[in-house]
Amino acid sequence: MKLLLEITIKSKIEMHNFGIKLAKLFSLNDLIIFDGDLGVGKTFLCKSIINNLTTINEVISPTFNIVQTYPLQKDEEIWHCDFYRINNFEEVEEIGVFEDFKKKIILLEWPKFKFELSEYHPLNINIEIISNNQSSLSEFRKISLSGSKKWDNKIKNLHNFLVL
């Protein structure tokens, strides 16, 4: 897995716009995992992506029910998952997250079981709070994207319209 892109996001508006631009890259059979501390914006970014791909405005965090699904076309869906409360990969298999993977885009927060997930060639999005020079309290985020060769060209395309 190699680092494909690092970007600094300076506001919620920029984070939302970044989500819209990311959404244009995703297609069925894609696993995107979101990592970072509590409160860094993982769910916010997922909501922006889902809003753009589905035009659904009411996107609910999957924290307590583990999975929320949103329709795309026909029998295609986005699965927004939160593995924070999952203890082993067998639970993931019981839920059926990767069944019919070719008909899904999966957005996964709290990606435990990275070894098991690696067979799906995920795009890894890590979000960190960074401080700016004026204050230790900051809305600035460093977002790092890394992934397998599958993601090289998609992320290169992102560079073409990354003016936030």
C-alpha positions in Angstrom: 0.0 0.0 0.0 1.5 3.3 -1.0 0.7 6.9 -0.1 -1.2 8.4 -3.1 -2.2 11.9 -1.9 -2.0 14.2 1.1 -4.1 17.3 1.4 -4.9 19.9 4.0 -8.6 20.7 4.6 -9.2 24.1 6.3 -13.0 24.1 6.9 -16.2 22.1 6.9 -17.0 23.5 3.5 -13.7 22.3 2.1 -14.3 18.8 3.7 -17.7 18.7 2.1 -16.4 19.7 -1.3 -13.6 17.1 -1.0 -16.2 14.5 -0.4 -18.1 15.5 -3.5 -14.9 15.2 -5.5 -14.0 11.8 -4.0 -17.5 10.5 -4.8 -16.9 11.0 -8.5 -14.0 8.4 -8.3 -16.0 5.6 -6.7 -17.7 2.7 -8.5 -19.2 -0.6 -7.6 -16.8 -3.1 -6.0 -14.9 -0.3 -4.2 -14.1 -0.4 -0.5 -13.1 2.9 1.1 -11.9 2.8 4.7 -11.9 5.9 6.9 -9.5 5.9 9.8 -8.8 8.6 12.4 -9.6 9.6 16.0 -13.0 10.2 17.3 -14.4 13.5 16.0 -12.0 14.1 13.1 -14.7 14.1 10.4 -14.9 10.5 9.1 -18.8 10.4 9.3 -19.0 14.0 7.9 -16.9 13.0 4.9 -18.9 9.8 4.4 -22.2 11.8 4.5 -20.8 14.2 1.8 -20.0 11.2 -0.4 -23.4 9.6 0.1 -25.2 12.9 -0.4 -23.5 13.3 -3.8 -23.9 9.7 -5.0 -27.6 9.3 -4.0 -29.0 12.8 -3.5 -30.2 11.5 -0.1 -29.9 14.4 2.4 -30.7 12.5 5.6 -27.6 10.3 6.1 -27.5 8.6 9.5 -24.4 7.5 11.3 -24.1 3.7 11.5 -22.4 3.9 14.9 -25.1 1.9 16.8 -26.6 -0.3 14.0 -23.2 -1.0 12.4 -24.6 -0.7 8.8 -26.7 1.8 6.9 -27.6 1.1 3.3 -28.5 3.6 0.6 -29.9 2.7 -2.9 -28.0 3.6 -6.0 -29.6 2.0 -9.1 -31.7 -1.2 -9.4 -30.1 -3.6 -6.9 -26.9 -1.5 -6.3 -26.2 0.1 -3.0 -23.8 2.1 -0.9 -23.1 0.4 2.5 -22.0 2.8 5.2 -20.4 0.7 8.0 -18.9 1.4 11.4 -16.8 -1.5 12.8 -16.1 0.2 16.1 -18.2 -2.3 18.0 -17.3 -5.3 15.9 -15.0 -7.7 17.8 -13.9 -10.2 15.1 -14.1 -10.6 11.3 -16.6 -13.5 11.6 -19.2 -10.9 12.7 -18.5 -8.9 9.5 -19.2 -12.1 7.5 -22.4 -12.7 9.4 -23.7 -9.3 8.6 -23.0 -9.9 4.9 -21.0 -6.8 4.3 -19.0 -8.3 1.4 -21.7 -10.5 -0.1 -22.6 -9.2 -3.6 -19.6 -6.9 -3.3 -19.8 -6.2 -7.1 -23.1 -4.5 -6.5 -21.8 -2.2 -3.7 -19.7 0.7 -2.7 -18.6 0.2 0.9 -17.7 3.2 3.1 -16.2 1.8 6.3 -15.4 3.7 9.4 -13.2 2.2 12.2 -11.5 -0.3 9.9 -10.4 -3.1 12.3 -9.2 -6.3 10.6 -7.0 -4.6 8.0 -5.4 -7.9 7.0 -8.7 -9.4 6.1 -9.8 -6.2 4.3 -6.6 -6.1 2.2 -8.0 -8.7 -0.2 -10.6 -6.1 -1.3 -7.9 -3.5 -2.3 -9.3 -0.7 -0.2 -8.6 3.0 -0.5 -7.4 4.1 2.9 -8.4 7.6 4.0 -6.7 8.7 7.2 -7.9 12.0 8.8 -5.9 13.9 11.4 -6.5 17.2 13.2 -3.6 19.5 12.7 -3.0 22.8 14.4 -2.4 26.0 12.5 0.0 28.7 13.6 -2.6 30.9 15.3 -4.1 28.4 17.6 -3.8 24.9 18.9 -7.6 24.5 18.4 -8.1 24.1 14.7 -10.5 22.9 12.1 -7.6 22.0 9.8 -7.4 18.3 8.8 -4.6 16.4 7.1 -6.1 13.8 4.9 -3.9 11.0 3.6 -5.0 8.6 0.9 -3.2 5.4 0.4 -4.0 2.2 -1.5 -3.0 -0.4 -4.0 -2.3 -0.1 -7.7 -6.0 -0.2 -8.3 -6.3 3.3 -6.9 -3.3 4.9 -8.7 -5.2 6.2 -11.7 -8.4 7.1 -9.8 -6.4 9.3 -7.4 -4.4 10.8 -10.3 -7.7 11.9 -11.8 -8.6 13.5 -8.5 -5.5 15.8 -8.9 -7.2 17.2 -12.0 -10.1 18.8 -10.1 -8.7 19.3 -6.7 -9.0 23.0 -6.5 -11.1 23.4 -3.4 
